Amino acid sequence: MGKVLIIDVEDVETAISRISNTRLNMKRALSEVGEYLVSETMFRFDSETDPFGDKWKPSQAALKEGRKTLTKRGFLRQSVTYNATENTLEYGVGEFPPYARIHQYGGKYGHAVLPARPYLGISDNDENEIELVLQQHAFNQFRLSLTSSL
């Protein structure tokens, strides 16, 4: 004889009610997204490209010194970070170094005009990866809630 599955509708309704009233704690998921974004930003410094794969205009100093653009001392690269809580993710650079903004957006610096060399940002591929991470974590939390409710 085959297996018999008996479903008590009240148990299912109770489980669904618990799930719908449960607030997701997404800190782990947002931390994973933060790690991913920092990793992608490090890749941009290595490849000297913006979030969409376009090459940065090389700096004259970097060309003269035989190094990569935006990497002289590494302070800018090292300042890229994230902070994840239960429901928010902050990704970017803090107040230090003070020249972070001029490199991201370009502009006037002293007598020179510096081109934008975006290192922060989210590409279409990044969006897809972020969506997958969030969906997987949400699914796992719902699955755990459902299992413990039945």
Backbone hydrogen bonds, N-H to C=O, Kabsch-Sander energy under -0.5 kcal/mol:
donor,donor_aa,acceptor,acceptor_aa,energy
6,I,4,V,-0.6
7,I,5,L,-0.5
8,D,6,I,-0.5
9,V,7,I,-0.8
11,D,8,D,-0.7
12,V,8,D,-1.8
13,E,9,V,-2.8
14,T,10,E,-2.4
15,A,11,D,-2.4
16,I,12,V,-2.7
17,S,13,E,-2.3
18,R,14,T,-2.4
19,I,15,A,-2.4
20,S,16,I,-2.6
21,N,17,S,-1.3
22,T,18,R,-0.5
22,T,19,I,-1.3
26,M,24,L,-0.9
26,M,86,E,-2.0
30,L,26,M,-3.4
31,S,27,K,-2.5
32,E,28,R,-2.1
33,V,29,A,-2.3
34,G,30,L,-2.6
35,E,31,S,-2.7
36,Y,32,E,-2.2
37,L,33,V,-2.7
38,V,34,G,-2.4
39,S,35,E,-2.4
40,E,36,Y,-2.5
41,T,37,L,-2.1
42,M,38,V,-2.3
43,F,39,S,-1.9
44,R,40,E,-1.7
45,F,41,T,-1.8
46,D,42,M,-2.1
47,S,43,F,-2.8
48,E,44,R,-1.5
49,T,44,R,-1.4
50,D,54,D,-2.7
53,G,50,D,-2.4
56,W,48,E,-2.8
63,L,59,S,-2.2
64,K,60,Q,-2.5
65,E,61,A,-2.4
66,G,62,A,-0.9
67,R,62,A,-2.4
71,T,68,K,-1.0
78,Q,74,G,-2.5
79,S,75,F,-1.1
79,S,76,L,-0.7
80,V,77,R,-1.2
81,T,92,G,-3.0
83,N,90,E,-2.3
85,T,88,T,-2.6
90,E,83,N,-2.4
92,G,81,T,-2.4
94,G,79,S,-0.5
94,G,96,F,-0.5
100,A,97,P,-1.7
103,H,99,Y,-1.6
104,Q,100,A,-1.9
105,Y,101,R,-2.7
106,G,102,I,-1.9
107,G,114,L,-2.5
109,Y,112,A,-3.4
112,A,109,Y,-2.0
114,L,107,G,-3.2
114,L,112,A,-0.6
117,R,103,H,-3.3
127,E,123,S,-2.4
128,N,124,D,-2.0
129,E,125,N,-2.3
130,I,126,D,-2.9
131,E,127,E,-2.5
132,L,128,N,-2.2
133,V,129,E,-2.3
134,L,130,I,-2.6
135,Q,131,E,-2.6
136,Q,132,L,-2.5
137,H,133,V,-2.3
138,A,134,L,-2.5
139,F,135,Q,-2.8
140,N,136,Q,-2.4
141,Q,137,H,-2.3
142,F,138,A,-2.6
143,R,139,F,-2.7
144,L,140,N,-2.3
145,S,141,Q,-2.5
146,L,142,F,-2.9
147,T,143,R,-2.6
148,S,144,L,-2.4
149,S,145,S,-1.2
150,L,146,L,-1.4
